[in-house]
Amino acid sequence: MKNKHTIHAALLVTLAAFAPHAFSEEAAADKAKTEERAVVETGSLTAVIRDSKTFSILSKALVAAGLDGTLGTKGEYTIFAPTDDAFGKLPEGTLAKLLLPENKEKLRSLLLYHVVAGKVLASDLKQGEMKTMNAEKIGVDVDGTEIKIDGSKVFSADVTASNGVMHSIGTVLVPESLEDFAGLDH
């Protein structure tokens, strides 16, 4: 019986020696996950997009391109946000190809073509062109109360966030630099 208690005591001492290390690794992993999630601020463009059922594909694409953190923190941005229906209009297989890790920069360029620096309300949009965050220009057509961005009608304007504004559009805008990628067309 004494031998059995000695073995149990030795086992407990051994477990106790390893437990702090195991718990500290687990705590560090949990902390990293928390910090990763903390990048997206409540009320930011990323949070507004993520919390909307209409933009689930855009939300997934922002994460895949690493832009969720950019649009989820301080700064001022305007995004012309394509809806899930807009992504559904892409040629079959295009979205899946864009979401592949090896096409991250192409996806990033596509998404940044939908973003301009600063907070631009619908009333501030003027006929002409605007420089996007991917350094290419989008066309802006203002006709009375109707606004079109590269030919895509803005149907829900001025959704404000803590770091900018979102305007919903029904088409995925394609920059010239991505024409012919997986069937994309400008």
C-alpha positions in Angstrom: 0.0 0.0 0.0 2.9 2.4 0.8 4.4 1.7 -2.6 1.0 2.6 -4.3 0.9 5.9 -2.4 4.4 6.7 -3.4 3.7 6.1 -7.1 0.6 8.3 -6.9 2.5 11.1 -5.1 5.3 10.9 -7.7 2.8 11.0 -10.5 1.1 14.1 -9.0 4.4 15.9 -8.6 5.3 15.1 -12.2 1.9 16.4 -13.4 2.1 19.5 -11.3 5.6 20.3 -12.8 4.2 20.2 -16.4 0.8 21.8 -15.7 2.0 25.4 -15.4 3.7 25.1 -18.8 0.7 23.5 -20.4 -1.6 26.2 -19.0 0.7 29.0 -20.0 0.8 27.8 -23.6 -3.0 27.5 -23.6 -3.3 30.9 -22.1 -0.9 32.4 -24.7 -2.9 30.8 -27.5 -6.2 32.2 -26.1 -4.6 35.6 -25.7 -3.4 35.6 -29.3 -6.9 34.6 -30.5 -8.4 37.4 -28.4 -5.9 40.0 -29.7 -6.6 38.8 -33.3 -10.3 39.3 -32.8 -9.8 42.6 -31.0 -8.3 44.1 -34.3 -11.9 44.6 -35.6 -13.4 47.4 -33.6 -17.1 47.4 -32.8 -19.0 49.6 -35.2 -16.3 49.6 -37.8 -16.9 48.9 -41.5 -15.6 45.4 -41.1 -18.0 44.8 -38.2 -21.0 46.3 -40.1 -20.2 44.1 -43.1 -19.6 41.0 -40.9 -22.8 41.5 -39.0 -25.0 41.8 -42.1 -26.5 38.7 -43.8 -26.3 40.5 -47.2 -22.5 40.7 -47.2 -21.3 37.3 -45.9 -19.2 36.7 -49.1 -17.6 40.2 -48.9 -16.9 39.5 -45.2 -15.2 36.2 -46.0 -13.2 37.8 -48.9 -12.0 40.7 -46.6 -10.6 38.1 -44.2 -9.0 36.0 -47.0 -7.3 39.2 -48.4 -6.2 40.3 -44.9 -8.2 43.5 -45.2 -10.6 42.9 -42.4 -8.1 44.5 -39.9 -7.6 47.5 -42.1 -11.3 48.3 -42.5 -11.9 47.2 -38.9 -9.7 49.9 -37.2 -9.2 53.6 -37.2 -9.0 55.6 -40.3 -11.7 56.8 -42.7 -12.8 54.8 -45.7 -15.6 54.5 -48.1 -16.5 51.1 -49.5 -18.8 50.4 -52.4 -19.8 47.0 -51.0 -21.0 44.3 -53.4 -23.7 42.1 -52.0 -23.8 38.3 -51.9 -26.0 38.5 -55.0 -23.3 40.6 -56.7 -20.7 38.0 -56.0 -23.2 35.4 -57.4 -23.1 37.1 -60.8 -19.4 36.4 -61.2 -18.5 33.6 -63.7 -18.7 30.2 -62.2 -15.6 29.2 -60.2 -14.2 32.8 -60.2 -14.9 33.5 -56.5 -13.4 30.1 -55.4 -10.3 30.8 -57.5 -10.0 34.3 -56.0 -10.2 32.9 -52.5 -7.2 30.6 -53.0 -4.2 31.6 -51.0 -2.0 31.9 -54.1 -4.4 34.5 -55.4 -4.5 36.6 -52.3 -2.9 39.7 -54.0 -5.5 39.5 -56.9 -8.3 39.3 -54.4 -6.8 42.2 -52.4 -6.6 44.3 -55.5 -10.2 43.5 -56.5 -11.4 44.5 -53.0 -9.3 47.6 -52.7 -10.9 48.7 -56.0 -14.1 49.0 -54.0 -12.5 51.3 -51.4 -11.6 55.0 -51.5 -9.8 56.9 -48.8 -11.9 59.2 -46.6 -15.6 59.3 -45.7 -17.5 60.1 -48.9 -21.3 60.4 -48.4 -23.7 60.0 -51.3 -24.2 63.8 -51.3 -20.5 64.3 -51.7 -20.2 62.1 -54.8 -19.5 64.1 -58.0 -19.6 63.1 -61.6 -16.2 61.9 -62.8 -13.6 59.6 -61.4 -12.3 58.7 -58.0 -8.9 57.1 -57.1 -9.4 53.8 -55.3 -7.1 52.2 -52.7 -5.6 49.9 -55.4 -4.5 53.1 -57.2 -6.9 52.6 -60.1 -9.8 54.9 -60.8 -13.5 54.2 -60.7 -16.1 56.1 -62.7 -18.8 58.0 -60.8 -22.1 58.8 -62.5 -24.5 61.1 -60.7 -27.9 61.7 -62.3 -30.3 63.4 -59.9 -30.7 60.9 -57.0 -29.3 57.9 -58.9 -25.7 57.1 -58.4 -23.7 54.6 -60.4 -20.2 53.4 -59.6 -18.5 51.9 -62.7 -22.0 51.4 -64.0 -23.2 49.6 -60.9 -26.2 51.3 -59.2 -25.8 52.3 -55.6 -29.0 51.1 -54.0 -28.3 51.6 -50.3 -26.2 54.6 -49.6 -24.7 56.2 -46.5 -24.5 53.2 -44.1 -22.3 54.8 -41.6 -19.6 53.1 -39.4 -17.2 54.4 -36.8 -14.4 54.6 -39.5 -16.3 55.5 -42.6 -19.3 54.8 -44.8 -20.6 52.0 -46.9 -22.7 52.1 -50.1 -24.2 48.9 -51.3 -23.9 47.9 -55.0 -25.2 45.0 -57.0 -22.1 44.3 -59.0 -18.5 43.3 -58.2 -16.4 46.0 -59.7 -13.4 44.7 -61.7 -10.3 46.8 -62.1 -8.6 46.8 -65.5 -5.6 45.1 -64.0 -7.7 42.0 -63.3 -9.5 41.8 -66.6 -9.3 38.2 -68.0 -8.5 36.7 -64.6 -10.8 33.7 -64.3 -13.3 35.2 -66.6 -13.5 38.6 -65.0 -14.6 41.5 -67.2 -14.4 45.2 -66.6 
